[in-house]
Amino acid sequence: MITKEWPPHIYGGAGVHVTNLVSALEQLPEISAEVHCYGPNRSGAIGHELSEELGQINPAFQALLLGEDISRSLDGIDLAHSHTWYANFAGHLASRIFDIPHVLTAHSLEPLRPWKAEQLGGGYQISSWIEKTAYENAAAIIAVSDGMRADVLKSYPQIPEDKVVTIRNGINTELFRPNSDNSILEKYGIKTPFALFVGRITRQKGLAHLLRAWRDISSEYTLVLAASSPDEPAIGKEVEQLISELSASKGNVIWIKEMLSRHELTALLTAARSFVCPSIYEPLGIVNLEAMACETAVVASRVGGIPEVVNHGETGLLVDYTEDSHTFEENLVKALNEVLNDGDLAHRMGQAGRSRAISEFGWDKVANQTLNLYRSVLK
């Protein structure tokens, strides 16, 4: 298993996915998983890192160098499985060097994230080349939603349809479950009722849209943002300015910049009247599953794989995304008001959300489907 992220250095959904997938696969007697990740060696994984001076170069160049290093260490394995373009190059090289199948999981697609050029600069051309090369030569591609599968086939039409298989993300509903620890609210000075956003500060997550929409939400409700690690300075500055303006005019915004522990996160999710996910691009959205598992109603964009997770009108409300920002933000306000103004509705949606998370998104199902895919490419 090849990944950029591995505990304790997890910052996105792909890292959460890999950690849980490996844990679930290791419960199966047929599997022995060896994890290779970026950074130093740590529990459960073999680390690969560059020298200090090379650690300052463009992240895309780093991925090329680390990919070559990781690939050479994979002699003797039966199959390489990579996650995100950061790891795809290593999997692709290993498949060529050792004549083994390379399976990759599609968590996002570079052609659908043009704003990454702001983060990677010229490296965006390299990340796009890595992804395209790996996808077109992989033995199989796992899409985390039907929406992602359609995007893969549209972005890379040379790939045969039968090579792309949907295996949706999972959620550990024992780790993510209702947690009524009100001391966490006291720690951050949060008053109920409130809406909660959790995610990185990146254009993909649509945080700026949410902040502009919140101008039209009653001051009786609080917006809590667990948001850190801006992808690049421009979006970081934009979000900071919008939060500053909201705080000055309404005073109902709380910004938590540090990474939350799982206990803190589940406590905030449980206490929130609504979780809000205003993404403009989202292959599946594990954060929505985490909210649902904590019995929290979800207000989210109707993009990517989100409609495969959130049942509109049952576990939350979906808002059609449009490039007309004003219309999108107006509709986001309407959906938020519908949930925030009706505690009983929010409660019913939250209960339905946990039931759906338990019945449809267990990691044991993901592991068994993944094992079956491994068998199919090893024949």
ChimeraX attribute file (.defattr): number of C-alpha atoms within 10 A of each C-alpha:
attribute: neighborCount
match mode: 1-to-1
recipient: residues
	/A:1	21
	/A:2	29
	/A:3	25
	/A:4	24
	/A:5	25
	/A:6	25
	/A:7	15
	/A:8	9
	/A:9	11
	/A:10	15
	/A:11	16
	/A:12	13
	/A:13	16
	/A:14	21
	/A:15	20
	/A:16	19
	/A:17	20
	/A:18	24
	/A:19	17
	/A:20	19
	/A:21	20
	/A:22	19
	/A:23	15
	/A:24	19
	/A:25	20
	/A:26	15
	/A:27	12
	/A:28	13
	/A:29	7
	/A:30	9
	/A:31	13
	/A:32	12
	/A:33	15
	/A:34	15
	/A:35	20
	/A:36	25
	/A:37	24
	/A:38	23
	/A:39	17
	/A:40	12
	/A:41	13
	/A:42	12
	/A:43	11
	/A:44	16
	/A:45	20
	/A:46	18
	/A:47	18
	/A:48	17
	/A:49	17
	/A:50	15
	/A:51	7
	/A:52	8
	/A:53	7
	/A:54	13
	/A:55	12
	/A:56	10
	/A:57	10
	/A:58	15
	/A:59	19
	/A:60	21
	/A:61	17
	/A:62	18
	/A:63	23
	/A:64	18
	/A:65	16
	/A:66	22
	/A:67	23
	/A:68	17
	/A:69	16
	/A:70	23
	/A:71	23
	/A:72	13
	/A:73	14
	/A:74	23
	/A:75	12
	/A:76	8
	/A:77	14
	/A:78	14
	/A:79	22
	/A:80	26
	/A:81	23
	/A:82	27
	/A:83	24
	/A:84	22
	/A:85	29
	/A:86	25
	/A:87	29
	/A:88	33
	/A:89	28
	/A:90	31
	/A:91	31
	/A:92	30
	/A:93	22
	/A:94	25
	/A:95	23
	/A:96	13
	/A:97	13
	/A:98	16
	/A:99	12
	/A:100	22
	/A:101	23
	/A:102	27
	/A:103	29
	/A:104	27
	/A:105	24
	/A:106	26
	/A:107	21
	/A:108	22
	/A:109	20
	/A:110	20
	/A:111	17
	/A:112	13
	/A:113	15
	/A:114	14
	/A:115	17
	/A:116	20
	/A:117	15
	/A:118	15
	/A:119	19
	/A:120	18
	/A:121	14
	/A:122	12
	/A:123	19
	/A:124	22
	/A:125	14
	/A:126	18
	/A:127	27
	/A:128	18
	/A:129	15
	/A:130	22
	/A:131	21
	/A:132	18
	/A:133	14
	/A:134	25
	/A:135	27
	/A:136	17
	/A:137	16
	/A:138	21
	/A:139	22
	/A:140	24
	/A:141	28
	/A:142	23
	/A:143	26
	/A:144	23
	/A:145	26
	/A:146	20
	/A:147	19
	/A:148	25
	/A:149	23
	/A:150	16
	/A:151	20
	/A:152	23
	/A:153	15
	/A:154	11
	/A:155	15
	/A:156	14
	/A:157	11
	/A:158	10
	/A:159	18
	/A:160	11
	/A:161	13
	/A:162	8
	/A:163	16
	/A:164	24
	/A:165	20
	/A:166	19
	/A:167	21
	/A:168	24
	/A:169	27
	/A:170	24
	/A:171	26
	/A:172	18
	/A:173	21
	/A:174	10
	/A:175	14
	/A:176	24
	/A:177	21
	/A:178	21
	/A:179	18
	/A:180	15
	/A:181	15
	/A:182	14
	/A:183	12
	/A:184	17
	/A:185	16
	/A:186	10
	/A:187	9
	/A:188	13
	/A:189	9
	/A:190	21
	/A:191	17
	/A:192	13
	/A:193	16
	/A:194	20
	/A:195	25
	/A:196	22
	/A:197	22
	/A:198	24
	/A:199	22
	/A:200	18
	/A:201	22
	/A:202	23
	/A:203	23
	/A:204	18
	/A:205	21
	/A:206	17
	/A:207	27
	/A:208	23
	/A:209	21
	/A:210	21
	/A:211	19
	/A:212	20
	/A:213	20
	/A:214	23
	/A:215	16
	/A:216	14
	/A:217	18
	/A:218	13
	/A:219	14
	/A:220	12
	/A:221	19
	/A:222	22
	/A:223	27
	/A:224	22
	/A:225	20
	/A:226	20
	/A:227	20
	/A:228	18
	/A:229	14
	/A:230	17
	/A:231	17
	/A:232	17
	/A:233	10
	/A:234	14
	/A:235	18
	/A:236	17
	/A:237	12
	/A:238	14
	/A:239	21
	/A:240	15
	/A:241	13
	/A:242	18
	/A:243	20
	/A:244	13
	/A:245	15
	/A:246	17
	/A:247	14
	/A:248	11
	/A:249	11
	/A:250	16
	/A:251	14
	/A:252	21
	/A:253	22
	/A:254	18
	/A:255	16
	/A:256	14
	/A:257	12
	/A:258	10
	/A:259	16
	/A:260	14
	/A:261	9
	/A:262	11
	/A:263	15
	/A:264	18
	/A:265	20
	/A:266	25
	/A:267	22
	/A:268	31
	/A:269	29
	/A:270	26
	/A:271	27
	/A:272	29
	/A:273	29
	/A:274	30
	/A:275	31
	/A:276	29
	/A:277	27
	/A:278	27
	/A:279	24
	/A:280	21
	/A:281	22
	/A:282	22
	/A:283	23
	/A:284	27
	/A:285	26
	/A:286	21
	/A:287	20
	/A:288	26
	/A:289	28
	/A:290	25
	/A:291	30
	/A:292	34
	/A:293	31
	/A:294	30
	/A:295	32
	/A:296	34
	/A:297	37
	/A:298	35
	/A:299	26
	/A:300	27
	/A:301	27
	/A:302	23
	/A:303	22
	/A:304	22
	/A:305	21
	/A:306	24
	/A:307	19
	/A:308	16
	/A:309	23
	/A:310	28
	/A:311	17
	/A:312	17
	/A:313	12
	/A:314	18
	/A:315	27
	/A:316	28
	/A:317	23
	/A:318	23
	/A:319	22
	/A:320	14
	/A:321	20
	/A:322	14
	/A:323	8
	/A:324	8
	/A:325	13
	/A:326	13
	/A:327	13
	/A:328	19
	/A:329	23
	/A:330	16
	/A:331	18
	/A:332	27
	/A:333	20
	/A:334	15
	/A:335	19
	/A:336	23
	/A:337	16
	/A:338	15
	/A:339	23
	/A:340	23
	/A:341	14
	/A:342	11
	/A:343	15
	/A:344	12
	/A:345	18
	/A:346	24
	/A:347	18
	/A:348	16
	/A:349	27
	/A:350	27
	/A:351	18
	/A:352	20
	/A:353	28
	/A:354	25
	/A:355	16
	/A:356	20
	/A:357	25
	/A:358	18
	/A:359	9
	/A:360	14
	/A:361	19
	/A:362	18
	/A:363	23
	/A:364	19
	/A:365	16
	/A:366	19
	/A:367	22
	/A:368	15
	/A:369	15
	/A:370	19
	/A:371	15
	/A:372	10
	/A:373	17
	/A:374	21
	/A:375	9
	/A:376	11
	/A:377	15
	/A:378	11
	/A:379	5
